[in-house]
Amino acid sequence: MRDLQGKTVAITGAADGIGRALALELAGRGCRLALADIDTEKLAAIAEAVRARGAEVHEQRLDVAERDQVEAFAQGAIGHFGAVQVVINNAGVALSTNVEAMSWESFEWLMGINFWGVAYGTRAFLPHLIAQPEAHIVNISSIFGIIAPPNQSAYCAAKFAVRGFTEALRHEMALEHPQVNVSCVHPGGIATQIAAKARVEGPGANQRRSEMIERFRAMAITTPDEAARVIVAGILKDAPRILIGKDARRIDVIQRLMPGTYWKLVGRNLGRPAK
Ligand SMILES: NC(=O)c1ccc[n+]([C@@H]2O[C@H](COP(=O)([O-])OP(=O)(O)OC[C@H]3O[C@@H](n4cnc5c(N)ncnc54)[C@H](O)[C@@H]3O)[C@@H](O)[C@H]2O)c1
């Protein structure tokens, strides 16, 4: 997609972090916006902020883990604007625990949002996007959709799954509907509140929570605004794979050079040496 002016973009998880920055960036580029989030207060605030920039906005509360609600969001957005050209499946949460201590409830909660939310969002909009002269689907994975640190099994399971789902979709669209582009996004550390809001389980959860927040602060080297600009640049280039931050680009290379042993090097660099 070479020009975003006048296009309608639907974003999940738009009330905070990367989603919020995307809404502001896209409003500045003349897009119309369908914004959704589970946090209605923050959603109202971002809707107001982008309206103040002159963008036409439709906002809708949704829990992306609920298929009916995601389908209602797609219908709401399409009904309001008549057409949607870009969908960004961005909503996500974090969970820190080892496999042994992880509760099924938290495992399912995370998969519901980070994987099923993306699958529901993709399928809810897909028939409509296929009918557009030009369209783009952006699914947010993570650098943890490329490497798998300890205590991130559920998050990695979801983000690796988003990558597999999105790459297969991209290859289907290339064959059958080449006017629909598909990007998978792998951010490195982005300075948002995701770690502060994370669920932490297992032995020493309280101490691990503060360590995790501290570690995240040190490694989150890219601002949400910069992340949004990189994603938008990727959409404008029809980039199949969008890595955000020099940390993500470096880790991606290390994973390819050391597919079985990358954690020895990456873990040491992140201050978490493998024993
Ligand atoms: N921040 C990072 O370092 C980083 C790195 C890699 C990938 N990501 C991914 O980027 C995406 C955005 O994360 P962020 O860092 O901006 O987080 P964030 O916490 O700042 O924003 C996430 C947004 O999603 C919303 N949300 C959470 N659960 C929801 C649900 N069930 N239904 C609808 N909305 C819901 C939240 O209310 C929030 O507004 C996520 O998919 C995350 O996994 C983030």
The ligand as an SDF file (V2000), in Angstrom:
LIG
                    3D

 44 48  0  0  0  0  0  0  0  0999 V2000
    6.2670   -3.7330   24.6140 N   0  0  0  0  0  0  0  0  0  0  0  0
    7.0860   -4.6310   24.1140 C   0  0  0  0  0  0  0  0  0  0  0  0
    8.2830   -4.6610   24.4310 O   0  0  0  0  0  0  0  0  0  0  0  0
    6.5800   -5.6260   23.1020 C   0  0  0  0  0  0  0  0  0  0  0  0
    7.5280   -6.4330   22.4760 C   0  0  0  0  0  0  0  0  0  0  0  0
    7.0990   -7.3750   21.5560 C   0  0  0  0  0  0  0  0  0  0  0  0
    5.7570   -7.4800   21.2510 C   0  0  0  0  0  0  0  0  0  0  0  0
    4.8590   -6.6730   21.8810 N   0  0  0  0  0  0  0  0  0  0  0  0
    3.4410   -6.8530   21.5190 C   0  0  0  0  0  0  0  0  0  0  0  0
    2.9130   -5.6040   21.1000 O   0  0  0  0  0  0  0  0  0  0  0  0
    1.5030   -5.5850   21.3500 C   0  0  0  0  0  0  0  0  0  0  0  0
    1.1600   -4.3140   22.0950 C   0  0  0  0  0  0  0  0  0  0  0  0
    1.8050   -4.3500   23.3540 O   0  0  0  0  0  0  0  0  0  0  0  0
    2.1960   -3.0550   24.1900 P   0  0  0  0  0  0  0  0  0  0  0  0
    3.5830   -3.2190   24.6510 O   0  0  0  0  0  0  0  0  0  0  0  0
    1.7870   -1.8440   23.4690 O   0  0  0  0  0  0  0  0  0  0  0  0
    1.2570   -3.3040   25.4720 O   0  0  0  0  0  0  0  0  0  0  0  0
    0.3170   -2.3050   26.3030 P   0  0  0  0  0  0  0  0  0  0  0  0
   -0.0220   -3.0300   27.5520 O   0  0  0  0  0  0  0  0  0  0  0  0
    0.9270   -0.9550   26.3930 O   0  0  0  0  0  0  0  0  0  0  0  0
   -0.9770   -2.1840   25.3570 O   0  0  0  0  0  0  0  0  0  0  0  0
   -1.7660   -3.3110   25.0900 C   0  0  0  0  0  0  0  0  0  0  0  0
   -3.2020   -2.8810   24.8820 C   0  0  0  0  0  0  0  0  0  0  0  0
   -3.9980   -4.0670   24.6710 O   0  0  0  0  0  0  0  0  0  0  0  0
   -5.1740   -3.9500   25.4520 C   0  0  0  0  0  0  0  0  0  0  0  0
   -5.7110   -5.2670   25.7780 N   0  0  0  0  0  0  0  0  0  0  0  0
   -5.2450   -6.1630   26.6830 C   0  0  0  0  0  0  0  0  0  0  0  0
   -6.0390   -7.2290   26.7400 N   0  0  0  0  0  0  0  0  0  0  0  0
   -7.0350   -7.0150   25.8460 C   0  0  0  0  0  0  0  0  0  0  0  0
   -8.1570   -7.7770   25.4390 C   0  0  0  0  0  0  0  0  0  0  0  0
   -8.4430   -8.9700   25.9970 N   0  0  0  0  0  0  0  0  0  0  0  0
   -8.9540   -7.2710   24.4800 N   0  0  0  0  0  0  0  0  0  0  0  0
   -8.7060   -6.0550   23.9330 C   0  0  0  0  0  0  0  0  0  0  0  0
   -7.6600   -5.2840   24.2920 N   0  0  0  0  0  0  0  0  0  0  0  0
   -6.8380   -5.7680   25.2370 C   0  0  0  0  0  0  0  0  0  0  0  0
   -4.7300   -3.1990   26.7050 C   0  0  0  0  0  0  0  0  0  0  0  0
   -5.8400   -2.6230   27.3950 O   0  0  0  0  0  0  0  0  0  0  0  0
   -3.7780   -2.1710   26.1200 C   0  0  0  0  0  0  0  0  0  0  0  0
   -4.4650   -0.9930   25.7350 O   0  0  0  0  0  0  0  0  0  0  0  0
    1.1960   -6.8630   22.1330 C   0  0  0  0  0  0  0  0  0  0  0  0
    0.7050   -7.8400   21.2580 O   0  0  0  0  0  0  0  0  0  0  0  0
    2.5500   -7.2730   22.6760 C   0  0  0  0  0  0  0  0  0  0  0  0
    2.6290   -8.6490   22.9370 O   0  0  0  0  0  0  0  0  0  0  0  0
    5.2350   -5.7450   22.8040 C   0  0  0  0  0  0  0  0  0  0  0  0
  1  2  1  0
  2  3  2  0
  2  4  1  0
  4  5  1  0
  4 44  2  0
  5  6  2  0
  6  7  1  0
  7  8  2  0
  8  9  1  0
  8 44  1  0
  9 10  1  0
  9 42  1  0
 10 11  1  0
 11 12  1  0
 11 40  1  0
 12 13  1  0
 13 14  1  0
 14 15  2  0
 14 16  1  0
 14 17  1  0
 17 18  1  0
 18 19  2  0
 18 20  1  0
 18 21  1  0
 21 22  1  0
 22 23  1  0
 23 24  1  0
 23 38  1  0
 24 25  1  0
 25 26  1  0
 25 36  1  0
 26 27  1  0
 26 35  1  0
 27 28  2  0
 28 29  1  0
 29 30  1  0
 29 35  2  0
 30 31  1  0
 30 32  2  0
 32 33  1  0
 33 34  2  0
 34 35  1  0
 36 37  1  0
 36 38  1  0
 38 39  1  0
 40 41  1  0
 40 42  1  0
 42 43  1  0
M  CHG  2   8   1  16  -1
M  END
$$$$
